[in-house]
Amino acid sequence: MIKHICFDFDGVILDSLDIHLQTMHEAFGLEFTREEFGVFLDGNFIDSTIGKLDWDKYHEHLAPKYASQKFNSDVIDGLRSLFEQYQLSI
């Protein structure tokens, strides 16, 4: 019996790929297509070529973008529905 559901935030709770692509460009001047960036998400991200970047700098650029995001109403409704039956965490 399922008692607890744990979600990944990026790409599950929030469609954040475009935010990450924009932040990569702002923080490091790097431009990737959605497909190119997706390759970095396969396997261990830290071992990829972008895993060695200054992630503190990246997060300085990323944080304000996350703070201003609005969640999709379907996602909110789905989470509320699940919350009625299960413990949820991100």
Backbone as CSV, one residue per row, in Angstrom:
resi,resn,N_x,N_y,N_z,CA_x,CA_y,CA_z,C_x,C_y,C_z
1,MET,0.834,-1.184,0.000,0.000,0.000,0.000,0.881,1.250,0.000
2,ILE,0.601,2.171,-0.889,1.371,3.418,-0.971,0.954,4.334,0.168
3,LYS,1.952,4.848,0.892,1.683,5.767,1.988,2.317,7.141,1.756
4,HIS,3.378,7.144,0.973,4.151,8.374,0.803,4.594,8.479,-0.655
5,ILE,4.498,9.682,-1.212,4.951,9.918,-2.584,5.981,11.044,-2.558
6,CYS,7.121,10.794,-3.188,8.196,11.781,-3.254,8.361,12.213,-4.714
7,PHE,8.344,13.521,-4.938,8.463,14.081,-6.277,9.808,14.750,-6.476
8,ASP,10.296,14.686,-7.691,11.414,15.514,-8.115,10.807,16.851,-8.505
9,PHE,11.435,17.942,-8.128,10.882,19.265,-8.405,11.032,19.647,-9.867
10,ASP,12.282,19.665,-10.348,12.565,20.119,-11.710,12.024,19.139,-12.735
11,GLY,11.118,19.629,-13.569,10.574,18.816,-14.641,9.375,17.990,-14.239
12,VAL,9.068,17.924,-12.967,7.896,17.183,-12.506,6.884,18.168,-11.915
13,ILE,7.272,18.850,-10.864,6.402,19.851,-10.249,6.421,21.138,-11.074
14,LEU,7.559,21.477,-11.618,7.710,22.686,-12.428,8.453,22.346,-13.710
15,ASP,7.901,22.728,-14.843,8.581,22.548,-16.125,9.658,23.630,-16.206
16,SER,10.851,23.284,-15.778,11.908,24.280,-15.568,13.027,24.239,-16.603
17,LEU,12.890,23.442,-17.628,13.989,23.300,-18.580,14.365,24.628,-19.222
18,ASP,13.382,25.409,-19.665,13.696,26.695,-20.283,14.368,27.649,-19.295
19,ILE,13.993,27.569,-18.038,14.628,28.392,-17.002,16.105,28.024,-16.892
20,HIS,16.397,26.732,-16.906,17.785,26.282,-16.807,18.586,26.664,-18.046
21,LEU,17.987,26.551,-19.204,18.689,26.951,-20.432,19.025,28.438,-20.407
22,GLN,18.077,29.256,-19.986,18.306,30.699,-19.889,19.386,31.012,-18.851
23,THR,19.365,30.318,-17.740,20.344,30.555,-16.680,21.742,30.132,-17.116
24,MET,21.857,29.036,-17.858,23.169,28.625,-18.374,23.762,29.723,-19.264
25,HIS,22.897,30.341,-20.062,23.366,31.416,-20.936,23.761,32.651,-20.122
26,GLU,22.934,33.040,-19.179,23.217,34.237,-18.370,24.459,34.063,-17.498
27,ALA,24.575,32.926,-16.858,25.666,32.723,-15.902,26.994,32.415,-16.579
28,PHE,26.956,31.671,-17.681,28.201,31.188,-18.283,28.361,31.495,-19.766
29,GLY,27.348,32.093,-20.371,27.413,32.366,-21.807,27.271,31.118,-22.659
30,LEU,26.752,30.046,-22.086,26.594,28.779,-22.804,25.172,28.666,-23.339
31,GLU,25.054,28.171,-24.556,23.739,27.965,-25.146,23.600,26.506,-25.570
32,PHE,22.497,25.917,-25.154,22.190,24.535,-25.486,20.772,24.454,-26.001
33,THR,20.510,23.491,-26.878,19.132,23.168,-27.220,18.573,22.329,-26.078
34,ARG,17.277,22.135,-26.091,16.653,21.283,-25.073,17.239,19.872,-25.130
35,GLU,17.481,19.384,-26.346,18.010,18.039,-26.520,19.449,17.938,-26.012
36,GLU,20.266,18.942,-26.337,21.666,18.937,-25.884,21.741,18.971,-24.365
37,PHE,20.933,19.815,-23.747,20.948,19.908,-22.286,20.444,18.617,-21.660
38,GLY,19.478,17.985,-22.308,18.939,16.730,-21.802,19.981,15.634,-21.695
39,VAL,20.984,15.665,-22.564,22.058,14.672,-22.510,22.790,14.742,-21.171
40,PHE,22.939,15.956,-20.631,23.630,16.113,-19.351,22.839,15.516,-18.200
41,LEU,21.545,15.337,-18.396,20.696,14.819,-17.330,20.660,13.301,-17.294
42,ASP,21.262,12.663,-18.294,21.375,11.208,-18.302,22.622,10.814,-17.512
43,GLY,22.455,9.945,-16.551,23.606,9.519,-15.756,23.919,10.517,-14.657
44,ASN,25.178,10.599,-14.283,25.612,11.466,-13.193,25.951,12.850,-13.739
45,PHE,25.140,13.819,-13.404,25.293,15.196,-13.875,26.672,15.760,-13.529
46,ILE,27.154,15.470,-12.340,28.439,16.009,-11.868,29.589,15.519,-12.736
47,ASP,29.485,14.322,-13.281,30.547,13.778,-14.123,30.510,14.306,-15.558
48,SER,29.479,15.074,-15.915,29.372,15.598,-17.273,30.307,16.798,-17.452
49,THR,30.413,17.276,-18.676,31.298,18.412,-18.962,30.843,19.679,-18.260
50,ILE,29.549,19.829,-17.988,29.102,21.024,-17.278,29.090,20.821,-15.763
51,GLY,29.391,19.626,-15.321,29.422,19.341,-13.893,30.505,20.088,-13.148
52,LYS,31.469,20.614,-13.864,32.600,21.306,-13.231,32.407,22.832,-13.163
53,LEU,31.260,23.320,-13.600,31.010,24.761,-13.588,30.817,25.282,-12.174
54,ASP,30.853,26.591,-12.010,30.656,27.253,-10.718,29.164,27.270,-10.394
55,TRP,28.709,26.270,-9.663,27.275,26.127,-9.414,26.748,27.138,-8.417
56,ASP,27.611,27.714,-7.581,27.161,28.806,-6.710,26.747,30.000,-7.563
57,LYS,27.559,30.310,-8.566,27.228,31.395,-9.496,25.929,31.082,-10.229
58,TYR,25.797,29.857,-10.658,24.586,29.433,-11.369,23.350,29.661,-10.510
59,HIS,23.412,29.232,-9.252,22.256,29.348,-8.362,21.935,30.798,-8.012
60,GLU,22.924,31.675,-8.027,22.659,33.103,-7.826,21.769,33.637,-8.946
61,HIS,21.983,33.167,-10.156,21.158,33.576,-11.294,19.809,32.851,-11.303
62,LEU,19.799,31.630,-10.820,18.602,30.796,-10.871,17.557,31.168,-9.815
63,ALA,17.987,31.483,-8.616,17.066,31.710,-7.493,15.977,32.737,-7.786
64,PRO,16.303,33.898,-8.354,15.225,34.864,-8.624,14.205,34.357,-9.647
65,LYS,14.643,33.544,-10.565,13.723,32.994,-11.556,12.725,32.032,-10.900
66,TYR,13.213,31.199,-10.005,12.324,30.272,-9.313,11.329,31.029,-8.432
67,ALA,11.794,32.082,-7.804,10.936,32.843,-6.883,9.740,33.458,-7.609
68,SER,9.874,33.709,-8.896,8.797,34.372,-9.634,7.928,33.407,-10.441
69,GLN,8.147,32.109,-10.310,7.410,31.129,-11.110,5.992,30.911,-10.588
70,LYS,5.092,30.701,-11.511,3.717,30.320,-11.198,3.553,28.857,-11.592
71,PHE,2.881,28.109,-10.753,2.687,26.696,-11.017,1.445,26.468,-11.871
72,ASN,1.519,25.481,-12.733,0.416,25.083,-13.576,-0.746,24.644,-12.684
73,SER,-1.952,25.137,-12.971,-3.111,24.825,-12.125,-3.426,23.328,-12.113
74,ASP,-3.156,22.622,-13.216,-3.375,21.174,-13.233,-2.445,20.460,-12.259
75,VAL,-1.213,20.932,-12.165,-0.260,20.341,-11.229,-0.723,20.597,-9.795
76,ILE,-1.144,21.816,-9.519,-1.624,22.156,-8.168,-2.830,21.294,-7.807
77,ASP,-3.778,21.186,-8.726,-4.967,20.364,-8.460,-4.592,18.903,-8.233
78,GLY,-3.668,18.395,-9.025,-3.227,17.015,-8.861,-2.555,16.779,-7.522
79,LEU,-1.707,17.713,-7.118,-1.041,17.589,-5.822,-2.039,17.660,-4.677
80,ARG,-2.993,18.550,-4.778,-4.030,18.648,-3.729,-4.801,17.339,-3.611
81,SER,-5.126,16.753,-4.752,-5.861,15.495,-4.753,-5.038,14.380,-4.105
82,LEU,-3.770,14.313,-4.461,-2.897,13.291,-3.865,-2.696,13.528,-2.369
83,PHE,-2.633,14.790,-1.968,-2.418,15.150,-0.565,-3.545,14.635,0.339
84,GLU,-4.717,14.481,-0.236,-5.843,13.975,0.541,-5.661,12.516,0.953
85,GLN,-4.814,11.778,0.215,-4.648,10.349,0.502,-3.251,9.953,0.953
86,TYR,-2.244,10.770,0.619,-0.858,10.353,0.847,-0.039,11.483,1.480
87,GLN,1.056,11.089,2.098,2.062,12.063,2.508,2.875,12.397,1.268
88,LEU,3.154,13.675,1.056,3.909,14.110,-0.118,5.176,14.815,0.308
89,SER,6.211,14.664,-0.515,7.452,15.408,-0.290,8.110,15.673,-1.634
90,ILE,8.972,16.654,-1.635,9.718,17.015,-2.848,11.182,16.747,-2.575
